[in-house]
Amino acid sequence: MLSLKKYNTDIEKEWAFVRDMPEDENGLTNPDHGISREDFEKELLPKMEKYEKGEDMPDWMVPETFLYLWDDDVIVGQFRIRHYLTDALRNGAGHIGYFIKKEYRGKGYATEGLRLTLDVSRTIVPEDEFYLRVNKDNPASLRVMQKNGGRIAGEDESHFFVRIAKGHVEKRNKSKAWLKHWNSYLGR
């Protein structure tokens, strides 16, 4: 069964996932590629918690929630929600970034993971639309966004800028029980 879980669910599996994620693939960067187990637990996990709360971050960053997409007991992807936009994010990476391990691509994980992430995002993000960016050489990811109500709102030389209306997410929300559980978890 697919589910989104915050970090600190299974440290061993999360560490292996982050360690093995490429440094930069399809526009999602991972500065923690190759991280040691000790640094993951003692440095990265506390940093993720602080960043989610907006604490001890560089001035150019915004609060960010890290989620893992699990298929039963296997992590198949990571999703990141940036809580609001700066001008750089509005014209760049946007609210949501994600990564699916290569062996799980083309099997619907990204589509369902983005759907679940949008459900969570609508309780966090103040804007009326979700902003996402996709490399032009990644048509599979563009289709994932379009399957979730995305429309191309602009482009530059190497990216499409995609928008998904919050109203679309609310209309098609099929995981209200899960969202209620998530909101309870967040204390909302």
C-alpha positions in Angstrom: 0.0 0.0 0.0 1.3 3.4 -0.9 1.7 6.0 1.8 3.6 9.3 2.4 5.6 9.5 5.6 7.7 12.1 7.2 11.3 11.6 7.9 12.4 9.6 11.0 10.1 6.6 10.3 12.9 4.1 9.5 16.3 5.8 9.8 18.2 2.9 8.1 16.0 2.9 5.0 15.8 6.7 4.8 19.6 7.0 5.1 20.2 4.4 2.3 17.7 6.2 0.1 19.2 9.7 0.6 22.8 8.3 0.3 22.0 6.7 -3.0 20.0 9.5 -4.6 22.0 11.2 -7.3 23.4 14.6 -6.6 21.4 16.2 -9.4 18.9 14.4 -11.6 16.1 15.9 -13.6 16.4 19.2 -11.6 16.1 17.8 -8.1 19.3 18.3 -6.2 20.6 16.1 -3.4 23.5 17.7 -1.6 23.6 14.7 0.8 24.5 12.1 -1.8 26.9 9.7 -0.2 26.2 10.9 3.3 27.4 8.7 6.2 24.9 6.9 8.4 26.3 8.9 11.4 26.0 12.3 9.6 22.5 11.4 8.4 21.2 10.8 11.9 23.2 13.5 13.8 23.2 16.3 11.3 20.7 15.8 8.5 17.6 14.6 10.4 17.8 17.5 12.9 18.3 19.9 10.0 15.2 18.6 8.2 13.2 19.1 11.4 14.5 22.6 11.8 13.9 23.5 8.2 10.4 22.3 8.3 9.8 24.7 11.2 11.7 27.5 9.5 14.5 27.5 12.1 18.3 28.0 11.5 17.9 28.2 7.7 20.0 30.3 5.3 18.2 33.6 4.5 17.4 32.5 0.9 15.5 29.4 2.0 11.9 28.9 3.0 10.5 26.2 5.3 10.4 22.8 3.6 8.7 19.5 4.5 10.4 16.3 3.4 8.2 13.2 2.8 9.1 9.7 1.6 6.8 7.7 -0.6 6.6 4.1 0.7 5.2 1.1 -1.0 4.6 -1.1 2.0 8.1 -1.3 3.6 10.1 0.0 0.7 10.9 3.7 0.0 10.3 4.4 -3.7 10.5 8.2 -3.7 11.0 11.5 -1.9 8.7 14.5 -2.2 9.6 18.0 -0.9 7.1 20.8 -0.1 8.3 24.3 0.0 5.8 26.1 2.3 5.6 29.4 0.3 7.2 31.1 -2.6 9.9 33.7 -2.9 10.5 35.4 -6.3 13.3 32.9 -7.0 11.0 29.9 -6.3 8.1 31.5 -8.2 10.3 31.8 -11.2 12.2 28.6 -10.5 11.7 25.3 -8.6 8.2 26.2 -7.2 6.5 24.5 -4.2 7.1 20.8 -4.9 10.0 18.7 -6.0 10.2 15.0 -6.2 12.4 12.0 -7.0 11.4 8.4 -7.8 14.1 5.7 -7.8 14.9 4.5 -11.3 13.6 0.9 -10.8 10.1 2.3 -9.8 9.7 4.8 -12.6 7.0 4.3 -15.2 4.8 2.4 -12.7 2.5 5.2 -11.5 4.4 5.9 -8.3 5.1 9.5 -9.3 1.5 10.2 -10.2 0.1 8.8 -7.0 2.9 10.3 -4.9 2.3 13.8 -6.3 -1.5 13.3 -5.7 -0.8 12.5 -2.1 1.7 15.4 -1.8 -0.8 17.8 -3.2 -3.3 16.7 -0.6 -0.8 17.6 2.1 0.4 20.7 0.4 -3.0 22.3 0.3 -2.9 22.5 4.1 0.5 24.1 4.1 0.8 26.3 1.0 -0.9 29.7 1.2 -1.0 30.4 -2.6 -4.0 29.5 -4.7 -1.9 27.5 -7.1 0.9 25.1 -6.7 4.0 26.0 -8.7 6.1 23.2 -10.2 9.0 23.2 -12.7 10.0 20.3 -15.0 12.9 19.9 -17.4 11.8 19.9 -21.0 13.8 16.7 -21.5 11.6 14.9 -18.9 8.2 14.4 -20.6 7.3 11.6 -18.2 7.4 14.1 -15.2 5.4 16.6 -17.2 2.7 13.9 -17.8 2.7 13.2 -14.0 1.9 16.8 -13.3 -0.7 17.0 -16.0 -2.5 13.9 -14.7 -2.7 15.8 -11.4 -4.4 18.8 -13.0 -1.2 20.6 -14.1 -1.2 23.1 -17.0 1.9 24.6 -18.6 1.9 28.3 -17.5 5.2 29.3 -19.1 8.6 28.1 -20.2 12.2 29.0 -20.6 14.9 27.4 -22.7 15.1 24.2 -20.6 12.0 24.1 -18.4 8.2 24.2 -18.4 6.6 26.0 -15.5 3.5 24.1 -14.4 0.6 25.3 -12.2 -2.0 23.2 -10.4 -5.0 25.0 -9.0 -5.8 24.2 -5.3 -9.5 23.9 -6.4 -8.5 21.0 -8.7 -6.9 19.2 -5.8 -9.9 19.7 -3.5 -12.4 18.5 -6.2 -10.5 15.3 -7.0 -9.4 14.5 -3.5 -9.8 10.8 -3.0 -7.8 10.4 0.2 -9.8 12.4 2.7 -9.3 9.8 5.4 -5.6 9.8 4.9 -5.6 13.7 4.9 -7.6 13.7 8.1 -5.0 11.4 9.7 -2.2 13.6 8.3 -3.7 16.8 9.7 -4.2 15.1 13.1 -0.5 14.2 13.0 0.4 17.8 12.2 -1.8 19.0 15.0 -4.2 20.8 12.7 
